[in-house]
C-alpha cells in the first residue's frame, strides 16, 4: 500500500500558513486570510508576506518623518493617512497590523497639533500683516506730505505697494480702509510732484547760468600751483555746484564734463608734485627709520634717567630731519609715540614710588595695624587666662584678619624702598 504525502505548516506571532498553503494574519479581530502559497516551504510564505508588511512600515515611517520635519500640508498628510489606513486594513501581509493602525492614529493626533500650530501662525501672521500695512500707510502719508526727492519718493511708494501686496491679507474692512489711505497718499504725492516740475524749467535756467560761472572759475584755477588754497577753492566750488540745482540733462552733462576736467587737471598736477616731493623725502625716511630703531632699543626701560636723555636726543634729531613721505608719516609717528608713552609711563611709576605723601600713608597704615595687633594679642591672652572661649574665638578671628592686612600693607610699603 502506498504512503500518503504529508502537508507541512508554519506559524509566526502575527500569522501562520496552514497545511493547504493558505496564509493568515492575526489581528485584534481575529484571523483573516491574506493569500495562498503553493510554490515552496511555508516559512518562505511567511517571509514573503512579512516583506510586504515591512513596505507598509516604511511608508508610515516616511510619512511620519515628513510630518515632523517638513512643511507638508495637513490636507495632503491626512489624505495619505486615510490611504494608508485603507491599505493596512485590507493589507495582504503578515505583521502587527494593529500596531500600524495605532501609529496612524498617532499621526492623526500629530497632524491635529500641526493644524493648530498653522492656525496660530496664520493668526499671528495676520496680526503682523496689519502692523506692517499700518506702518506702510504711515510712511506713505509722510512721503506724500514731506518728501521732496521726487525720484526716491516715487520709487519708495512703488516699493511700499509691493510690500503691501506681499503681506498677508487681513480682515476686509481694515484692508479697504488702509488701502484707501495708501492710495490717497500716492495721489497727493503725484500732485505735489507735478506742481514741482511745472516750476522746474525756470529753476533749470537759473542753475545753468550759475554753473556756467562755476565752470569758468574752475577752468581759471586749473593751472594754479598754490596747492592748498586752490584745493580749498575747488571744494568751495563743488559745494556751490551742488547747491546750484540742476540744469537740463544735456547741458548738465556738458558743464559737468568741463568742471570735472578742470579739477582733474589741477589735482593730477598736484599729485605729480607731491610724488616728486615724496621722492626727495625718501632720504629723511631712511634716517628716521634708524632713529626709530635707536628709540625702540630704550624699551623696556632699565635706567630711567638715561632713557629720558636718550629719547630727548632722538626727538631733537627727529625734528631736525623734517618731513617724510605721506605713506610713511603715520606709521613713523605711531612707533615714536609708543616709545614716548612707555618712558612717560615709567616716569609716572617712579614718581608714585617716590611720593613722600604716599610713603607716609603706607607707614602710618603699617604702624596702626601693628598697634592694633598688639592690643588684640593682649585681649586674647586675658580671654585665654579667664577661660572665656567665645572671647578667645573672637580675638583669634580679629587677629588673623589684622595679620593678613598687615602683610598686604607691608608689601605696599616695601614698594617705596
KOLKOLMI-698203 format. One record per residue (C-alpha): residue in three letters; x, y, z. Coordinates in steps of 0.001 Angstrom, whole numbers, plus 500000, padded with zeros to 6 digits. Layout:
// residues N
AlaXYZ...
//
This chain:
// residues 417
Unk500000500000500000Unk501343503440499021Unk502085506010501884Unk500040509345501765Unk502059512586501312Unk502159514861504404Unk501381518653504183Unk503558520904506362Unk502535524204508001Unk504275527162509709Unk503344529768512337Unk504518533245513376Unk503484535649516217Unk501450537625513625Unk500393534913511181Unk500542531341510007Unk500369529073506950Unk498005526111507200Unk498509522669505692Unk496780523707502470Unk499043526694501917Unk496597529448502981Unk498349532359504676Unk496600534053507618Unk497370537245509540Unk496417537688513211Unk494641540894514294Unk492667542040517309Unk489503540986515442Unk490840537521514776Unk492498535832511844Unk491906536580508188Unk493358535034505047Unk495763537216503127Unk496934534840500400Unk497857531401499260Unk501286529839498900Unk501921526716496833Unk505380527369495429Unk507611526476498354Unk508025525963502061Unk505588527681504461Unk508477529616506012Unk509118531204502630Unk505474532253502508Unk505704533969505880Unk508940535694504859Unk507323536946501643Unk504278538399503408Unk506476539895506135Unk508408541781503473Unk505154543236502225Unk504418544286505826Unk507828545949506030Unk506934548011502952Unk503902549368504809Unk506098550182507815Unk508490552066505543Unk505634554106504059Unk504388555056507530Unk507932555894508688Unk508410558213505720Unk505057559894506281Unk505836560431509971Unk509203561923509090Unk507629564279506531Unk505015565456509027Unk507635566125511700Unk510394567664509596Unk508798569331506560Unk506001571779505802Unk503778569061504379Unk500243570440504074Unk497839568929506652Unk495284568137503927Unk497835566205501914Unk499099564422505017Unk495543563478506061Unk494814562082502601Unk497964559951502837Unk496957558727506312Unk493482557755505028Unk495010555909502087Unk497473554063504320Unk494699553179506782Unk492763551517503967Unk495934549768502824Unk496656548471506345Unk493060547399506963Unk492931545251503815Unk496652544515503585Unk497727541097502351Unk500703540987504671Unk501861539288507843Unk502762541567510758Unk501373543655513622Unk498635545482511697Unk497010546763514894Unk500286548478515765Unk500341550153512346Unk496770551377512797Unk497784552730516195Unk500707554571514636Unk498361556088512057Unk496054557235514874Unk499095558836516481Unk499909560622513239Unk496355561995513167Unk496956563447516642Unk500273564864515491Unk498533566354512487Unk495898567968514698Unk498720569627516602Unk500233570789513318Unk496869572236512233Unk496665574181515492Unk500206575440515005Unk499340576565511485Unk496218578325512745Unk498185580117515456Unk500888581015512945Unk498265582287510478Unk496601584429513146Unk499997585753514167Unk500882586463510538Unk497644588385510052Unk498314590415513176Unk501793591175511920Unk500383591952508467Unk498077594551509972Unk501009596175511764Unk503039596058508543Unk500266597641506463Unk499624600336509049Unk503345601118509001Unk503339601226505191Unk500400603639505183Unk502024605920507767Unk505234606024505735Unk503322606691502519Unk501485609592504166Unk504787611013505406Unk506264610800501893Unk503167612455500450Unk503421615332502912Unk507200615829503258Unk509320614153500577Unk510999616479498066Unk513342613939496463Unk510823613014493820Unk512595610059492261Unk513386608486495614Unk509903609212496905Unk508187607728493848Unk510374604632493967Unk509742604215497669Unk505975604475497159Unk506216601821494460Unk508096599549496859Unk505511600227499564Unk502808598934497226Unk504913595828496504Unk505376595247500226Unk501622595679500678Unk500887593024498076Unk503426590636499598Unk501961590970503099Unk499285588616504441Unk495688589708503865Unk493724590972506861Unk490010591477507517Unk488251593179504602Unk487054596410506328Unk490504597195507719Unk492170596204504452Unk489871598517502468Unk490302601483504813Unk494102601190504875Unk494317600754501108Unk492219603897500633Unk494640605870502797Unk497606604470500861Unk496022605391497511Unk495227608893498751Unk498849609369499844Unk500135608251496437Unk497781610636494637Unk498810613511496908Unk502489612844496229Unk501857612739492472Unk500082616131492574Unk502924617748494530Unk505493616296492146Unk503627617635489103Unk503424621075490678Unk507148620986491366Unk508122620030487817Unk505822622712486459Unk508110625339488015Unk511335623421487415Unk512105624890483996Unk512700628329485449Unk514939626852488130Unk516915624947485482Unk517636628204483645Unk518972629755486835Unk521067626656487520Unk522518626740484004Unk523667630374484457Unk525183629624487885Unk527042626554486659Unk528378628418483630Unk530044630782486109Unk531370627920488253Unk532893626190485204Unk534667629392484207Unk536103629761487727Unk537192626089487786Unk538940626356484433Unk540730629542485547Unk542152627686488587Unk543265624534486757Unk546840625789486196Unk547438627067489752Unk550363625759491808Unk549033627105495119Unk548125623591496127Unk546453624180499490Unk544496627329498678Unk543413626062495270Unk542259622692496633Unk540146624582499178Unk538783626769496380Unk537767623700494387Unk535998622289497444Unk534055625546497724Unk533216625461494014Unk531957621894494411Unk529750622966497335Unk528311625770495194Unk527809623341492312Unk525760621009494483Unk523670623905495780Unk523052625431492353Unk520374622951491305Unk520255621038488033Unk520073622328484502Unk518558620260481690Unk520258616903481209Unk522350617656478121Unk523582620992479485Unk524251619450482879Unk526433616707481370Unk528382619159479186Unk529028621606482056Unk529960618807484469Unk532466617355481981Unk534205620751481759Unk534032621350485518Unk535423617925486399Unk538075618172483694Unk539387621400485238Unk539506619758488670Unk541260616660487319Unk543907618797485635Unk544719620608488868Unk544700617538491128Unk546779615495488674Unk549418618240488700Unk549273618392492495Unk549708614603492769Unk552716614720490450Unk554266617492492558Unk553602615604495774Unk555090612423494317Unk558208614309493322Unk558460615792496811Unk557928612357498392Unk560835611019496388Unk563017613800497763Unk561850612934501287Unk562833609252500973Unk566270610011502483Unk564536611530505523Unk562526608323505901Unk565709606229505908Unk567271608424508582Unk564133608411510713Unk563916604647510435Unk567349604460512083Unk566233606905514793Unk563192604737515473Unk565386601676515905Unk567563603637518330Unk564487604790520293Unk562910601349520406Unk566066599907521961Unk565271602064525047Unk562318599777525817Unk561963598137528273Unk563258600999530450Unk566167599953532657Unk567732603314533562Unk565017605993533534Unk567359608985533593Unk569467607631530753Unk566316606692528779Unk564953610255529128Unk568196611783527913Unk568463609363525001Unk564851609972523973Unk565361613750524098Unk568330613381521768Unk566250611245519370Unk563406613800519418Unk565728616702518621Unk567296614885515684Unk563821613726514562Unk562563617317514317Unk565730618455512583Unk565287615882509809Unk561915617291508706Unk559111615566506822Unk558893612049505364Unk556700610724502507Unk552971610762503266Unk552594606979503172Unk555190606632505969Unk554165609585508144Unk551500607997510374Unk553415604740510800Unk556639606520511850Unk554874608889514238Unk552987605967515813Unk556174603994516523Unk557914607001518129Unk554797607879520141Unk554700604333521541Unk558263604700522883Unk557432608137524319Unk554357606778526088Unk556346603863527553Unk559009606168529018Unk556332608566530271Unk554633605637531994Unk557928604667533642Unk558350608270534870Unk554871608233536386Unk555559604908538112Unk558827606284539506Unk557052609389540790Unk554365607331542500Unk557027605121544078Unk558996608089545449Unk555981610178546508Unk556616611118550189Unk552946611573550963Unk552046608096549714Unk555004606619551629Unk553867608367554799Unk550365607000554398Unk551717603483553895Unk553939603772557012Unk551010605084559059Unk548866602159557967Unk551563599623558938Unk552095601251562359Unk548368601408563021Unk547927597725562182Unk550867596697564337Unk549417598623567300Unk546036597037566717Unk547595593556566623Unk549387594160569922Unk546121595201571572Unk544286592140570210Unk547076589832571407Unk546741591267574935Unk542975590809574805Unk543436587233573578Unk545826586423576427Unk543373587753579018Unk540483585750577499Unk542563582581577452Unk543593583100581100Unk539977583660582124Unk538715580672580127Unk536264582758578073Unk536016580602574949Unk533789582946572963Unk536083585919573589Unk539074583744572659Unk537460582797569336Unk536516586421568528Unk540030587628569367Unk541670584924567253Unk539498585793564221Unk540247589507564621Unk543974588740564991Unk544015586606561810Unk542334589378559811Unk544674592117561119Unk547756589996560366Unk546588589496556748Unk546026593231556401Unk549467593914557877Unk551155591635555338Unk549481593494552473Unk550347596896553987Unk553988595863554470Unk554199594758550824Unk552861598150549749Unk555379599953551969Unk558223597832550567Unk557468599178547093Unk558593602627548248Unk562040601418549332
//
